[in-house]
């Protein structure tokens, strides 16, 4: 499941225009923090989605849980969205972040908490 999500996100990044200019957001979420946020969001979705046969129910819980992740890190939703737009415009960087996440989640010593 996680691999499908990451693959989909990588395809989305690859399909964007290469020379799209997006200004650096203020505040800029550091790469390591953004990568951790993305990893937590992926894990949330992979945990929530199988529990809900109705996509809308899953989506509502994913949004609520995603907001809790952002709050835990002290980041508001608008700042996250602007940073996601910025990192998405920097395709190589975002692709590397997803590659790092995938490698981390595939390590044998990583366990997903319920």
N, C-alpha and C positions, 0 to 999 in steps of 0.2 A: 504494500500500500504506500509506504513512504517513498519507495523508489518511483512509483507512478506519479506521485505529487511532485517530487523533485524534477522528474523528467518533463512533466507538463510545464513547470515553472521555467526550466531551462529553455524549452521550445518558445515560450512566450518572450523571454528575454532575447533570444536569437532572432525573432521575427520583427523586433523593433528597428526603427531607423538607426543606422550607425552614428550619424552625426547630429543627433538630437541634443540640443543644448538645454540643460535644466540648471538653474542657478543653485548654488550650495545653500541648503536650507539653514535657517537659524531658529533653533539650535541644531547643529549637525550631530546626529547620533554616531558615535564612534563605530568603526567597522566591527570590532569585536562584540560590542553591545548589540548592534544590529543583527549580527550573525546569531547571537544567543536568542534574541527575540524571535527571529525566523525559525530557529530550531524548536523553540517552545511552541510556536504557533503550529508547526507541522505535527509535532507530537500531540497537541490538543486535538487537531482535526482527525488524526489517525485513531485517537482514543474515542472521540465522540461519534464520529460518522457511523461506525457499525452498530451503535446502540439505537439509531433512529432510521427506520425505513423511509420516513418522509423527509425529503431533502430540506424542506423549509424548517422543520423542527430542529434538524441538525444544525442548519445555518444559524438559527437564532441562538442556540447554545454555544456554537463556535464563536459568534460575535461577543456574547456575554463573557465567555471564558477568555477570549482575546483581550477584551477590555481589562479584565482582572490582571492579565500578564503585564500589560502596559502600565497599569497602576502600580504593580509590584516593583517595576523598574523606574517609576517616577516619570513616565513619558505619557503625554496626552495623545489622543487619537490623531489630531490634526498634525502634530509634529511627526508622528510615525508615518502617516500617509505622505507627507511632503518628503520625508527621508526615503521612503520606498520609491517614490517617483524619481528622486535623485539617483539612488543606487540602480534603479532599473535603466536609467539612461546611460549608466556606466556599465555596459554589458559584461565586459571581461571581469570586472571586480565582483559583480553580483554572481556571475557564473562561478567564480572561485569560491565565493562564500557558500553557495549551495553545494559545491564539491566538498568543501571542508565539512559541512553539516552531514552530508551523506557518508563520508569517511568516518566521522565520529560516531554516527548512529550504527554503522556496520562493525565497529570494533567489538570484539567478543566480550569485553569487560563492561560494556554499556548496557544498563538495564532500564527499561521504561517503568516508571512508577505509576501505579493506578491512582 
